[in-house]
Amino acid sequence: MIKVLILSHSSELAGAERSMLDLFDYWSKKNLVKPHLIIRRPVKNLAKELRKRGWSYTTLYYTNWSDRTPLEKRTAEAMYRDTLYNGKAILDIEELIQKIKPDVVMTNTIVSPWAAVAAYFQKVPHIWFVREYGDIDHRHIFELGREKMLEDIDTMSSLVVTNSMTLAHHIQQYMSDNKITTLYTPFDLELLRRKSLQKAKNPFIDQQSLKLIITGRIDPSKGQAEAAEAAGRLIQAGHDVELCVIGKPTDAEDAKSLYEIIKQYELQDRVHLVGHQSNPLAILKYADVGIMASKQEAFGRVTFEYMTIGLPVVGAASGATPELIDDARNGYLYEPGSIDSLVEKLMNYAKDRSLIKKHGQAAQAKAEKMMKGSHNADTLFDKISAIVNKKGLYYPQTLNFAHRWLEYPTIARRYIKDSGAISLKRLVYSRLRHRAKWMYLTTSRVYDFIRRGFRRSSSL
């Protein structure tokens, strides 16, 4: 059994975290690994899943080496504080490595390198799971730039694991030839199908309609507005169509384009926004066709889930989506960003409903075939075992990221120079926030007092 220390970039329960759980569930059932996880504070839903499995974990606070805010717009104070938090996290992880003595350290997703840095300093083999492009799919801006960031991932890792061959090819130019491998997440297909059979409210209202569904965080890059516009055009062309949107936006602005399309095409009764769902699979069973409209999907966990329960998928011909969809066999590929192309592909199902069952069965067969292929968890475990058994594994190359740290004293000096204005800003903000919280609590207590008094008087 291999002892593994894994860093998760968050303690949420999104796609990357679920894929990590799927992998370690598979290995744990075979008694191959003993995992200990590092998760980010504040603690959220991931911790509950770890406790359910009886896996140990450590909570730390750290940020990312990427951000959606351009570097020139970040304040010196924010950069200074991030440096303090992340530097402390590295030291804490080094202590954890010394304490539990893992055979290998792993990092899940590319955005938080702190366990990799700690493993580098402690001379412990490190495996990096790259599950996203980072910039072109999640709008992350890397402090070092994409090229140097990927070079450091290569330097700090004994093995780099991507979730699709498409992503592996994308990062290959920055990596050593023998370091990249691909793993298709070992989904428990039977479990996914059982989840789809659980009870859930049917969001669709018309029994005869073509029922479309799109799942994921509401964001312009995810294409919910495209899907809604395609549904609107199909309705204008005389077809009976409904669309269910599962997910919620991170920021209100992210859903603005979707709401505008719904209003423009008067789709208030045809587009059903059901928000975040703890078990979206239970709703998928009511749909006819799944839509994957993301511009650059590194794998497409949602696409695979559609396929597993027998939904044909219409997806953008970009990222790894063509790796899952065989055009005109288990779904259709459309030109990314083209509403006309998306409408054309969906029209096939509107005109010939028999294709739904035919393509759905082919999608299910493709999902099963992928799980039995060479990019499986057993093959990956064999590669990791070989790395663990290899002695004298060191990292002689200097890190680009470590070189960047030489600039932080200058940033700290800028912070000290600007501290008067910054401190005043933080003081005003914190006091206003405290005052607002006090007013909220006071109002709530007064309201509760009045309500209790009203109830007592009503009972007399």
One Martini backbone bead per residue (centre of mass of N, CA, C, O) as a GRO file, in nm:
protein
  460
    1MET     BB    1   0.096   0.036   0.022
    2ILE     BB    2   0.038   0.377  -0.053
    3LYS     BB    3   0.142   0.686   0.060
    4VAL     BB    4  -0.069   0.981   0.033
    5LEU     BB    5  -0.029   1.328  -0.058
    6ILE     BB    6  -0.297   1.568  -0.108
    7LEU     BB    7  -0.371   1.858  -0.299
    8SER     BB    8  -0.632   2.085  -0.279
    9HIS     BB    9  -0.746   2.391  -0.407
   10SER     BB   10  -1.001   2.298  -0.236
   11SER     BB   11  -1.333   2.246  -0.047
   12GLU     BB   12  -1.497   2.173  -0.264
   13LEU     BB   13  -1.752   2.010  -0.512
   14ALA     BB   14  -1.628   1.978  -0.794
   15GLY     BB   15  -1.496   1.832  -1.065
   16ALA     BB   16  -1.201   1.793  -0.957
   17GLU     BB   17  -1.283   1.668  -0.683
   18ARG     BB   18  -1.452   1.431  -0.794
   19SER     BB   19  -1.223   1.299  -0.957
   20MET     BB   20  -1.043   1.244  -0.716
   21LEU     BB   21  -1.243   1.063  -0.563
   22ASP     BB   22  -1.277   0.848  -0.780
   23LEU     BB   23  -0.984   0.750  -0.778
   24PHE     BB   24  -0.958   0.684  -0.464
   25ASP     BB   25  -1.188   0.487  -0.456
   26TYR     BB   26  -1.068   0.279  -0.645
   27TRP     BB   27  -0.801   0.229  -0.487
   28SER     BB   28  -0.924   0.168  -0.204
   29LYS     BB   29  -1.085  -0.092  -0.282
   30LYS     BB   30  -0.781  -0.225  -0.345
   31ASN     BB   31  -0.566  -0.138  -0.132
   32LEU     BB   32  -0.337   0.083  -0.256
   33VAL     BB   33  -0.417   0.331  -0.061
   34LYS     BB   34  -0.320   0.610   0.170
   35PRO     BB   35  -0.490   0.895   0.231
   36HIS     BB   36  -0.391   1.250   0.254
   37LEU     BB   37  -0.538   1.566   0.290
   38ILE     BB   38  -0.529   1.896   0.149
   39ILE     BB   39  -0.729   2.171   0.252
   40ARG     BB   40  -0.905   2.460   0.215
   41ARG     BB   41  -0.961   2.746   0.366
   42PRO     BB   42  -1.261   2.721   0.408
   43VAL     BB   43  -1.462   2.471   0.503
   44LYS     BB   44  -1.635   2.235   0.303
   45ASN     BB   45  -1.780   1.968   0.131
   46LEU     BB   46  -1.526   1.784   0.115
   47ALA     BB   47  -1.498   1.703   0.415
   48LYS     BB   48  -1.748   1.523   0.428
   49GLU     BB   49  -1.643   1.309   0.224
   50LEU     BB   50  -1.393   1.227   0.389
   51ARG     BB   51  -1.539   1.133   0.646
   52LYS     BB   52  -1.712   0.916   0.507
   53ARG     BB   53  -1.430   0.753   0.428
   54GLY     BB   54  -1.198   0.793   0.655
   55TRP     BB   55  -1.020   1.038   0.578
   56SER     BB   56  -0.753   1.221   0.618
   57TYR     BB   57  -0.699   1.577   0.717
   58THR     BB   58  -0.578   1.909   0.623
   59THR     BB   59  -0.598   2.250   0.715
   60LEU     BB   60  -0.541   2.534   0.498
   61TYR     BB   61  -0.405   2.845   0.396
   62TYR     BB   62  -0.442   2.940   0.047
   63THR     BB   63  -0.354   3.023  -0.270
   64ASN     BB   64  -0.264   3.123  -0.589
   65TRP     BB   65  -0.068   3.143  -0.905
   66SER     BB   66  -0.349   3.261  -0.980
   67ASP     BB   67  -0.565   3.507  -1.154
   68ARG     BB   68  -0.825   3.726  -1.269
   69THR     BB   69  -0.631   3.947  -1.198
   70PRO     BB   70  -0.432   4.157  -1.310
   71LEU     BB   71  -0.122   4.234  -1.203
   72GLU     BB   72  -0.150   4.557  -1.232
   73LYS     BB   73  -0.426   4.546  -1.034
   74ARG     BB   74  -0.273   4.454  -0.801
   75THR     BB   75  -0.197   4.490  -0.488
   76ALA     BB   76   0.061   4.497  -0.274
   77GLU     BB   77  -0.090   4.381  -0.033
   78ALA     BB   78  -0.204   4.123  -0.164
   79MET     BB   79   0.074   4.004  -0.241
   80TYR     BB   80   0.194   4.001   0.042
   81ARG     BB   81  -0.017   3.817   0.178
   82ASP     BB   82   0.010   3.574  -0.011
   83THR     BB   83   0.305   3.520   0.056
   84LEU     BB   84   0.264   3.454   0.351
   85TYR     BB   85   0.058   3.223   0.325
   86ASN     BB   86   0.219   3.039   0.119
   87GLY     BB   87   0.479   3.012   0.278
   88LYS     BB   88   0.349   2.877   0.523
   89ALA     BB   89   0.226   2.636   0.373
   90ILE     BB   90   0.492   2.508   0.289
   91LEU     BB   91   0.600   2.461   0.576
   92ASP     BB   92   0.359   2.287   0.670
   93ILE     BB   93   0.395   2.065   0.454
   94GLU     BB   94   0.675   1.981   0.536
   95GLU     BB   95   0.592   1.885   0.819
   96LEU     BB   96   0.389   1.674   0.715
   97ILE     BB   97   0.592   1.502   0.563
   98GLN     BB   98   0.767   1.436   0.814
   99LYS     BB   99   0.531   1.298   0.971
  100ILE     BB  100   0.391   1.086   0.745
  101LYS     BB  101   0.566   0.981   0.517
  102PRO     BB  102   0.529   0.983   0.212
  103ASP     BB  103   0.574   0.835  -0.101
  104VAL     BB  104   0.371   1.058  -0.222
  105VAL     BB  105   0.293   1.356  -0.399
  106MET     BB  106  -0.008   1.551  -0.473
  107THR     BB  107  -0.173   1.748  -0.737
  108ASN     BB  108  -0.486   1.922  -0.781
  109THR     BB  109  -0.434   2.101  -1.017
  110ILE     BB  110  -0.259   2.407  -1.131
  111VAL     BB  111  -0.310   2.656  -0.906
  112SER     BB  112  -0.157   2.486  -0.656
  113PRO     BB  113   0.201   2.445  -0.572
  114TRP     BB  114   0.282   2.388  -0.261
  115ALA     BB  115   0.330   2.077  -0.250
  116ALA     BB  116   0.545   2.072  -0.470
  117VAL     BB  117   0.751   2.249  -0.326
  118ALA     BB  118   0.777   2.075  -0.071
  119ALA     BB  119   0.866   1.815  -0.221
  120TYR     BB  120   1.116   1.938  -0.346
  121PHE     BB  121   1.260   2.001  -0.069
  122GLN     BB  122   1.205   1.683   0.039
  123LYS     BB  123   1.248   1.465  -0.186
  124VAL     BB  124   0.959   1.394  -0.312
  125PRO     BB  125   0.757   1.254  -0.502
  126HIS     BB  126   0.565   1.401  -0.782
  127ILE     BB  127   0.216   1.446  -0.873
  128TRP     BB  128   0.041   1.595  -1.155
  129PHE     BB  129  -0.292   1.719  -1.197
  130VAL     BB  130  -0.422   1.804  -1.513
  131ARG     BB  131  -0.765   1.959  -1.567
  132GLU     BB  132  -0.667   2.230  -1.718
  133TYR     BB  133  -0.583   2.525  -1.871
  134GLY     BB  134  -0.695   2.804  -1.704
  135ASP     BB  135  -0.721   3.043  -1.914
  136ILE     BB  136  -0.928   2.947  -2.157
  137ASP     BB  137  -1.152   2.839  -1.929
  138HIS     BB  138  -1.099   3.025  -1.634
  139ARG     BB  139  -0.937   3.307  -1.658
  140HIS     BB  140  -0.647   3.268  -1.583
  141ILE     BB  141  -0.361   3.441  -1.444
  142PHE     BB  142  -0.024   3.396  -1.472
  143GLU     BB  143   0.244   3.525  -1.315
  144LEU     BB  144   0.461   3.375  -1.515
  145GLY     BB  145   0.317   3.237  -1.720
  146ARG     BB  146   0.256   2.963  -1.901
  147GLU     BB  147   0.539   2.851  -1.969
  148LYS     BB  148   0.677   2.867  -1.683
  149MET     BB  149   0.463   2.710  -1.531
  150LEU     BB  150   0.497   2.439  -1.692
  151GLU     BB  151   0.797   2.405  -1.635
  152ASP     BB  152   0.760   2.374  -1.324
  153ILE     BB  153   0.583   2.129  -1.331
  154ASP     BB  154   0.798   1.953  -1.458
  155THR     BB  155   1.025   1.990  -1.243
  156MET     BB  156   0.826   1.897  -0.984
  157SER     BB  157   0.778   1.626  -1.159
  158SER     BB  158   0.749   1.277  -1.228
  159LEU     BB  159   0.436   1.325  -1.307
  160VAL     BB  160   0.190   1.398  -1.566
  161VAL     BB  161  -0.170   1.426  -1.541
  162THR     BB  162  -0.420   1.393  -1.769
  163ASN     BB  163  -0.778   1.396  -1.882
  164SER     BB  164  -0.651   1.416  -2.182
  165MET     BB  165  -0.510   1.406  -2.493
  166THR     BB  166  -0.551   1.701  -2.566
  167LEU     BB  167  -0.403   1.822  -2.318
  168ALA     BB  168  -0.136   1.677  -2.358
  169HIS     BB  169  -0.073   1.812  -2.631
  170HIS     BB  170  -0.083   2.110  -2.529
  171ILE     BB  171   0.170   2.064  -2.302
  172GLN     BB  172   0.413   1.914  -2.439
  173GLN     BB  173   0.613   2.157  -2.513
  174TYR     BB  174   0.680   2.188  -2.177
  175MET     BB  175   0.765   1.882  -2.164
  176SER     BB  176   0.869   1.591  -2.093
  177ASP     BB  177   0.826   1.308  -2.275
  178ASN     BB  178   0.808   1.096  -2.006
  179LYS     BB  179   0.576   1.255  -1.811
  180ILE     BB  180   0.320   1.202  -1.978
  181THR     BB  181  -0.022   1.123  -1.894
  182THR     BB  182  -0.342   0.948  -1.920
  183LEU     BB  183  -0.664   0.992  -1.744
  184TYR     BB  184  -0.959   0.837  -1.704
  185THR     BB  185  -1.190   0.868  -1.504
  186PRO     BB  186  -1.309   0.623  -1.269
  187PHE     BB  187  -1.606   0.558  -1.323
  188ASP     BB  188  -1.910   0.462  -1.174
  189LEU     BB  189  -2.153   0.364  -1.373
  190GLU     BB  190  -2.364   0.238  -1.181
  191LEU     BB  191  -2.381   0.479  -0.987
  192LEU     BB  192  -2.477   0.689  -1.192
  193ARG     BB  193  -2.740   0.536  -1.265
  194ARG     BB  194  -2.861   0.536  -0.981
  195LYS     BB  195  -2.871   0.845  -0.950
  196SER     BB  196  -3.068   0.889  -1.196
  197LEU     BB  197  -3.313   0.730  -1.030
  198GLN     BB  198  -3.363   0.941  -0.854
  199LYS     BB  199  -3.549   1.169  -0.710
  200ALA     BB  200  -3.705   1.434  -0.912
  201LYS     BB  201  -3.795   1.715  -1.048
  202ASN     BB  202  -3.960   1.798  -1.331
  203PRO     BB  203  -3.883   2.077  -1.539
  204PHE     BB  204  -4.070   1.982  -1.749
  205ILE     BB  205  -4.401   2.056  -1.920
  206ASP     BB  206  -4.369   1.904  -2.204
  207GLN     BB  207  -4.410   1.595  -2.340
  208GLN     BB  208  -4.341   1.673  -2.665
  209SER     BB  209  -4.078   1.791  -2.628
  210LEU     BB  210  -3.760   1.902  -2.675
  211LYS     BB  211  -3.515   1.805  -2.435
  212LEU     BB  212  -3.287   2.020  -2.298
  213ILE     BB  213  -2.942   2.021  -2.155
  214ILE     BB  214  -2.742   2.217  -1.914
  215THR     BB  215  -2.426   2.188  -1.732
  216GLY     BB  216  -2.309   2.430  -1.500
  217ARG     BB  217  -2.149   2.698  -1.464
  218ILE     BB  218  -2.245   3.017  -1.499
  219ASP     BB  219  -2.092   3.115  -1.811
  220PRO     BB  220  -1.980   3.235  -2.101
  221SER     BB  221  -1.781   2.981  -2.152
  222LYS     BB  222  -2.032   2.760  -2.124
  223GLY     BB  223  -2.299   2.847  -2.314
  224GLN     BB  224  -2.598   2.912  -2.216
  225ALA     BB  225  -2.678   3.135  -2.417
  226GLU     BB  226  -2.652   2.963  -2.670
  227ALA     BB  227  -2.864   2.752  -2.594
  228ALA     BB  228  -3.101   2.952  -2.568
  229GLU     BB  229  -3.090   3.063  -2.858
  230ALA     BB  230  -3.133   2.794  -2.999
  231ALA     BB  231  -3.410   2.744  -2.876
  232GLY     BB  232  -3.542   3.003  -2.987
  233ARG     BB  233  -3.505   2.934  -3.291
  234LEU     BB  234  -3.660   2.667  -3.292
  235ILE     BB  235  -3.929   2.794  -3.207
  236GLN     BB  236  -3.948   2.992  -3.450
  237ALA     BB  237  -3.946   2.726  -3.650
  238GLY     BB  238  -4.179   2.531  -3.492
  239HIS     BB  239  -4.055   2.404  -3.237
  240ASP     BB  240  -4.070   2.191  -2.955
  241VAL     BB  241  -3.891   2.353  -2.687
  242GLU     BB  242  -3.665   2.279  -2.413
  243LEU     BB  243  -3.467   2.424  -2.132
  244CYS     BB  244  -3.222   2.312  -1.900
  245VAL     BB  245  -3.055   2.481  -1.622
  246ILE     BB  246  -2.767   2.375  -1.451
  247GLY     BB  247  -2.682   2.617  -1.223
  248LYS     BB  248  -2.452   2.880  -1.116
  249PRO     BB  249  -2.319   3.176  -1.057
  250THR     BB  250  -2.050   3.340  -0.928
  251ASP     BB  251  -2.151   3.592  -1.084
  252ALA     BB  252  -2.399   3.794  -1.189
  253GLU     BB  253  -2.262   3.876  -1.463
  254ASP     BB  254  -2.247   3.580  -1.589
  255ALA     BB  255  -2.584   3.584  -1.644
  256LYS     BB  256  -2.667   3.820  -1.830
  257SER     BB  257  -2.682   3.694  -2.120
  258LEU     BB  258  -2.899   3.485  -2.053
  259TYR     BB  259  -3.126   3.682  -1.969
  260GLU     BB  260  -3.135   3.836  -2.238
  261ILE     BB  261  -3.224   3.597  -2.415
  262ILE     BB  262  -3.485   3.525  -2.267
  263LYS     BB  263  -3.614   3.803  -2.325
  264GLN     BB  264  -3.583   3.825  -2.635
  265TYR     BB  265  -3.738   3.522  -2.679
  266GLU     BB  266  -3.949   3.456  -2.466
  267LEU     BB  267  -3.840   3.202  -2.236
  268GLN     BB  268  -3.971   3.177  -1.948
  269ASP     BB  269  -4.135   2.886  -2.027
  270ARG     BB  270  -3.862   2.726  -2.172
  271VAL     BB  271  -3.656   2.816  -1.949
  272HIS     BB  272  -3.500   2.625  -1.685
  273LEU     BB  273  -3.393   2.743  -1.369
  274VAL     BB  274  -3.245   2.524  -1.108
  275GLY     BB  275  -2.967   2.541  -1.032
  276HIS     BB  276  -2.819   2.390  -0.793
  277GLN     BB  277  -2.728   2.033  -0.778
  278SER     BB  278  -2.646   1.755  -0.596
  279ASN     BB  279  -2.817   1.572  -0.831
  280PRO     BB  280  -2.826   1.602  -1.167
  281LEU     BB  281  -2.891   1.312  -1.270
  282ALA     BB  282  -3.199   1.314  -1.184
  283ILE     BB  283  -3.261   1.519  -1.430
  284LEU     BB  284  -3.140   1.399  -1.693
  285LYS     BB  285  -3.365   1.175  -1.745
  286TYR     BB  286  -3.569   1.400  -1.877
  287ALA     BB  287  -3.390   1.415  -2.116
  288ASP     BB  288  -3.270   1.402  -2.462
  289VAL     BB  289  -3.036   1.638  -2.469
  290GLY     BB  290  -2.705   1.727  -2.453
  291ILE     BB  291  -2.501   2.018  -2.370
  292MET     BB  292  -2.166   2.130  -2.495
  293ALA     BB  293  -2.047   2.481  -2.495
  294SER     BB  294  -1.764   2.487  -2.439
  295LYS     BB  295  -1.472   2.613  -2.562
  296GLN     BB  296  -1.264   2.464  -2.330
  297GLU     BB  297  -1.251   2.130  -2.268
  298ALA     BB  298  -1.044   1.909  -2.108
  299PHE     BB  299  -1.297   1.690  -2.098
  300GLY     BB  300  -1.603   1.635  -1.971
  301ARG     BB  301  -1.782   1.525  -1.729
  302VAL     BB  302  -2.067   1.589  -1.825
  303THR     BB  303  -2.056   1.439  -2.092
  304PHE     BB  304  -2.009   1.161  -1.964
  305GLU     BB  305  -2.275   1.157  -1.802
  306TYR     BB  306  -2.462   1.166  -2.035
  307MET     BB  307  -2.360   0.902  -2.170
  308THR     BB  308  -2.407   0.698  -1.935
  309ILE     BB  309  -2.742   0.753  -1.947
  310GLY     BB  310  -2.810   0.798  -2.272
  311LEU     BB  311  -2.711   1.074  -2.395
  312PRO     BB  312  -2.696   1.275  -2.633
  313VAL     BB  313  -2.441   1.500  -2.779
  314VAL     BB  314  -2.397   1.853  -2.815
  315GLY     BB  315  -2.077   1.980  -2.924
  316ALA     BB  316  -1.802   2.153  -2.920
  317ALA     BB  317  -1.522   2.166  -3.151
  318SER     BB  318  -1.341   2.154  -2.866
  319GLY     BB  319  -1.102   2.041  -2.714
  320ALA     BB  320  -1.217   1.723  -2.575
  321THR     BB  321  -1.496   1.666  -2.705
  322PRO     BB  322  -1.404   1.491  -2.964
  323GLU     BB  323  -1.314   1.249  -2.774
  324LEU     BB  324  -1.631   1.173  -2.712
  325ILE     BB  325  -1.751   1.270  -2.986
  326ASP     BB  326  -1.917   1.108  -3.251
  327ASP     BB  327  -2.010   1.220  -3.532
  328ALA     BB  328  -2.331   1.098  -3.591
  329ARG     BB  329  -2.342   0.869  -3.340
  330ASN     BB  330  -2.346   1.019  -3.022
  331GLY     BB  331  -2.375   1.291  -3.187
  332TYR     BB  332  -2.267   1.641  -3.213
  333LEU     BB  333  -2.069   1.873  -3.390
  334TYR     BB  334  -1.991   2.217  -3.346
  335GLU     BB  335  -1.924   2.534  -3.405
  336PRO     BB  336  -1.766   2.742  -3.221
  337GLY     BB  337  -1.995   3.008  -3.152
  338SER     BB  338  -2.225   2.885  -3.342
  339ILE     BB  339  -2.559   2.904  -3.364
  340ASP     BB  340  -2.621   2.783  -3.639
  341SER     BB  341  -2.478   2.512  -3.585
  342LEU     BB  342  -2.639   2.429  -3.334
  343VAL     BB  343  -2.918   2.431  -3.465
  344GLU     BB  344  -2.861   2.223  -3.685
  345LYS     BB  345  -2.803   1.983  -3.491
  346LEU     BB  346  -3.071   1.994  -3.323
  347MET     BB  347  -3.265   1.955  -3.565
  348ASN     BB  348  -3.228   1.651  -3.600
  349TYR     BB  349  -3.400   1.583  -3.337
  350ALA     BB  350  -3.660   1.740  -3.412
  351LYS     BB  351  -3.713   1.565  -3.682
  352ASP     BB  352  -3.562   1.292  -3.543
  353ARG     BB  353  -3.634   1.106  -3.263
  354SER     BB  354  -3.477   0.831  -3.316
  355LEU     BB  355  -3.185   0.946  -3.258
  356ILE     BB  356  -3.186   0.952  -2.953
  357LYS     BB  357  -3.163   0.645  -2.901
  358LYS     BB  358  -2.932   0.573  -3.090
  359HIS     BB  359  -2.717   0.776  -2.971
  360GLY     BB  360  -2.749   0.695  -2.673
  361GLN     BB  361  -2.640   0.406  -2.700
  362ALA     BB  362  -2.363   0.492  -2.817
  363ALA     BB  363  -2.276   0.662  -2.572
  364GLN     BB  364  -2.276   0.433  -2.365
  365ALA     BB  365  -2.067   0.255  -2.513
  366LYS     BB  366  -1.835   0.465  -2.508
  367ALA     BB  367  -1.806   0.487  -2.202
  368GLU     BB  368  -1.731   0.189  -2.154
  369LYS     BB  369  -1.480   0.184  -2.337
  370MET     BB  370  -1.311   0.401  -2.187
  371MET     BB  371  -1.291   0.234  -1.912
  372LYS     BB  372  -1.129  -0.012  -2.080
  373GLY     BB  373  -0.889   0.129  -2.150
  374SER     BB  374  -0.553   0.249  -2.121
  375HIS     BB  375  -0.668   0.510  -1.946
  376ASN     BB  376  -0.617   0.385  -1.647
  377ALA     BB  377  -0.577   0.335  -1.302
  378ASP     BB  378  -0.387   0.088  -1.311
  379THR     BB  379  -0.168   0.204  -1.493
  380LEU     BB  380  -0.103   0.446  -1.314
  381PHE     BB  381  -0.019   0.290  -1.060
  382ASP     BB  382   0.226   0.152  -1.187
  383LYS     BB  383   0.382   0.417  -1.239
  384ILE     BB  384   0.392   0.512  -0.945
  385SER     BB  385   0.536   0.266  -0.826
  386ALA     BB  386   0.797   0.304  -0.989
  387ILE     BB  387   0.866   0.579  -0.864
  388VAL     BB  388   0.874   0.496  -0.563
  389ASN     BB  389   1.107   0.269  -0.621
  390LYS     BB  390   1.281   0.501  -0.694
  391LYS     BB  391   1.597   0.615  -0.647
  392GLY     BB  392   1.729   0.929  -0.637
  393LEU     BB  393   1.510   1.171  -0.659
  394TYR     BB  394   1.589   1.474  -0.824
  395TYR     BB  395   1.608   1.856  -0.854
  396PRO     BB  396   1.839   2.054  -1.023
  397GLN     BB  397   1.657   2.264  -1.122
  398THR     BB  398   1.568   2.583  -1.145
  399LEU     BB  399   1.318   2.783  -1.039
  400ASN     BB  400   1.118   3.025  -1.158
  401PHE     BB  401   0.953   3.077  -0.901
  402ALA     BB  402   1.192   3.131  -0.709
  403HIS     BB  403   1.287   3.381  -0.865
  404ARG     BB  404   1.036   3.552  -0.806
  405TRP     BB  405   1.087   3.585  -0.495
  406LEU     BB  406   1.306   3.814  -0.523
  407GLU     BB  407   1.069   4.043  -0.560
  408TYR     BB  408   0.911   4.064  -0.282
  409PRO     BB  409   1.064   4.284  -0.119
  410THR     BB  410   0.965   4.511  -0.304
  411ILE     BB  411   0.668   4.473  -0.249
  412ALA     BB  412   0.690   4.522   0.056
  413ARG     BB  413   0.794   4.813   0.031
  414ARG     BB  414   0.544   4.923  -0.106
  415TYR     BB  415   0.355   4.858   0.126
  416ILE     BB  416   0.490   5.036   0.341
  417LYS     BB  417   0.465   5.302   0.184
  418ASP     BB  418   0.130   5.254   0.151
  419SER     BB  419   0.006   5.194   0.442
  420GLY     BB  420  -0.163   5.435   0.512
  421ALA     BB  421  -0.384   5.404   0.294
  422ILE     BB  422  -0.441   5.106   0.336
  423SER     BB  423  -0.515   5.113   0.636
  424LEU     BB  424  -0.752   5.307   0.604
  425LYS     BB  425  -0.917   5.133   0.415
  426ARG     BB  426  -0.941   4.885   0.606
  427LEU     BB  427  -1.067   5.034   0.844
  428VAL     BB  428  -1.324   5.133   0.707
  429TYR     BB  429  -1.424   4.861   0.606
  430SER     BB  430  -1.438   4.707   0.880
  431ARG     BB  431  -1.629   4.909   1.023
  432LEU     BB  432  -1.865   4.894   0.826
  433ARG     BB  433  -1.905   4.591   0.849
  434HIS     BB  434  -1.959   4.587   1.152
  435ARG     BB  435  -2.203   4.781   1.146
  436ALA     BB  436  -2.380   4.611   0.954
  437LYS     BB  437  -2.391   4.361   1.133
  438TRP     BB  438  -2.516   4.498   1.380
  439MET     BB  439  -2.778   4.591   1.238
  440TYR     BB  440  -2.874   4.312   1.151
  441LEU     BB  441  -2.890   4.179   1.433
  442THR     BB  442  -3.078   4.385   1.563
  443THR     BB  443  -3.314   4.358   1.363
  444SER     BB  444  -3.357   4.054   1.406
  445ARG     BB  445  -3.425   4.071   1.710
  446VAL     BB  446  -3.666   4.259   1.685
  447TYR     BB  447  -3.831   4.079   1.498
  448ASP     BB  448  -3.844   3.832   1.687
  449PHE     BB  449  -3.982   3.979   1.921
  450ILE     BB  450  -4.239   4.062   1.769
  451ARG     BB  451  -4.323   3.778   1.673
  452ARG     BB  452  -4.352   3.651   1.955
  453GLY     BB  453  -4.564   3.855   2.053
  454PHE     BB  454  -4.777   3.789   1.836
  455ARG     BB  455  -4.814   3.489   1.906
  456ARG     BB  456  -4.909   3.530   2.198
  457SER     BB  457  -5.158   3.712   2.129
  458SER     BB  458  -5.296   3.495   1.940
  459SER     BB  459  -5.327   3.268   2.177
  460LEU     BB  460  -5.536   3.444   2.367
   0.00000   0.00000   0.00000
